Amino acid sequence: LMGEGLSFIQLWKDALPNSSTYELVKGLVISGLFHYLNNEVMYLALSNVHPVTLAVGNTMKRVFIVVASVVVFRTPITVQAAIGSAVGLGGVLLYSLTKQYYEELEKNQAA
């Protein structure tokens, strides 16, 4: 509320004709719960994987969301979004191949 200020009140009033106060509060609580759970999972994951791996996974998640919205909701995709998704997928691929290469190199040096 501090960031939104008085505009939150107007947005709340604009949303009320389309749904009840109960539905809006329920939606806010569920949204907040899922955001909290997402943060908890990220902290748990961070304690088990390398931060770069987590960042790559987060990038992959964002690309997946864009692709899923295009497929499920038939959202038109801009050229900029397509290029961004391609760069994200390419980066994940390069990271995976590089990581695999160096793991194999370490395994061969240890043997």
C-alpha positions in Angstrom: 0.0 0.0 0.0 2.9 2.4 0.7 4.1 2.1 -2.9 0.7 2.3 -4.6 -0.6 5.1 -2.4 -4.1 6.4 -3.1 -4.2 4.7 -6.6 -4.8 1.4 -4.8 -8.1 2.6 -3.5 -9.3 3.6 -7.0 -8.0 0.3 -8.5 -10.0 -1.6 -5.7 -13.1 0.3 -6.6 -12.7 -0.4 -10.3 -12.3 -4.1 -9.6 -15.4 -4.4 -7.4 -18.1 -4.2 -10.1 -16.5 -7.4 -11.7 -16.2 -9.4 -8.5 -17.1 -9.3 -4.8 -14.9 -8.1 -2.0 -14.6 -11.7 -0.8 -13.2 -12.8 -4.2 -10.7 -10.0 -4.4 -9.4 -10.6 -0.9 -9.3 -14.4 -1.6 -7.3 -13.7 -4.8 -4.9 -11.4 -3.0 -4.3 -13.9 -0.2 -3.8 -16.8 -2.6 -1.5 -14.7 -4.8 0.5 -13.7 -1.7 0.7 -17.3 -0.5 2.1 -18.5 -3.8 4.6 -15.7 -3.9 5.8 -16.6 -0.4 6.0 -20.3 -1.4 8.0 -19.4 -4.5 10.5 -17.5 -2.4 10.7 -20.4 0.1 11.4 -22.9 -2.7 14.1 -20.5 -4.2 15.9 -20.3 -0.8 15.7 -24.1 -0.4 17.0 -24.6 -3.9 19.8 -22.0 -3.4 21.1 -24.1 -0.5 21.3 -27.2 -2.7 22.6 -25.9 -6.1 25.1 -23.4 -7.3 23.7 -19.8 -7.7 24.5 -19.8 -11.4 22.5 -23.0 -11.9 19.6 -21.4 -10.0 19.8 -18.3 -12.2 19.8 -20.4 -15.3 16.8 -22.3 -14.1 15.0 -19.0 -13.3 15.7 -17.8 -16.9 14.4 -21.1 -18.2 11.3 -20.6 -16.1 10.6 -17.2 -17.6 11.1 -18.5 -21.1 8.7 -21.4 -20.4 6.1 -18.9 -19.1 6.3 -16.9 -22.3 6.1 -20.0 -24.5 3.2 -21.4 -22.4 1.2 -18.2 -22.7 1.7 -18.2 -26.4 0.5 -21.8 -26.7 -2.3 -21.8 -24.1 -3.7 -18.3 -24.4 -2.8 -17.7 -28.1 -1.0 -14.5 -27.1 0.7 -13.0 -30.1 4.5 -12.8 -29.6 6.5 -9.8 -30.6 9.8 -10.1 -32.5 11.6 -8.7 -29.4 10.0 -11.4 -27.1 10.9 -14.1 -29.7 14.5 -12.9 -29.8 14.6 -12.7 -26.0 13.3 -16.3 -25.6 15.8 -17.5 -28.2 18.7 -15.8 -26.4 17.4 -17.3 -23.1 17.2 -20.8 -24.5 20.6 -20.5 -26.3 22.1 -19.3 -23.0 20.7 -22.2 -21.1 22.0 -24.6 -23.8 25.5 -23.1 -23.8 25.6 -23.2 -20.0 24.5 -26.8 -19.9 27.0 -27.9 -22.5 29.8 -26.0 -20.9 29.0 -27.4 -17.4 28.9 -30.9 -18.9 32.2 -30.4 -20.6 34.0 -29.2 -17.5 32.5 -32.0 -15.4 33.8 -34.5 -17.9 37.2 -32.8 -17.9 37.4 -32.9 -14.1 36.4 -36.6 -14.1 39.1 -37.5 -16.7 41.7 -35.6 -14.7 40.8 -37.4 -11.5 41.1 -40.8 -13.2 
